[in-house]
Amino acid sequence: MILTSKTNRFKIKTFFDESMQERSIRVLDRQLGKTFIYYEDEVDIINNRHLLPLKHYLKKRMHFIRSGAYD
């Protein structure tokens, strides 16, 4: 098991999906070793208890994501 701090746990990269006309968020969870892809409007419906830290992290950073800071 890899232990990481809260600030180091997630790596975010965003891209604009032309076919969906929406911004996608690619998140690498370093603790779980998995990559998740969400559209902006899907963040609110994350309800898996293991992914709640991810949901809180993304909601906290949503203003940066919308402005393209992670591109």
HELIX and SHEET records of a PDB file:
HELIX    1   1 LYS A    6  ARG A    9  1                                   4    
HELIX    2   2 GLU A   40  ILE A   45  5                                   6    
HELIX    3   3 ARG A   49  LEU A   51  5                                   3    
HELIX    4   4 LEU A   52  ARG A   66  1                                  15    
SHEET    1   A 3 PHE A  10  ASP A  17  0                                        
SHEET    2   A 3 GLU A  22  ASP A  29 -1                                        
SHEET    3   A 3 LYS A  34  TYR A  39 -1                                        
END                                                                             
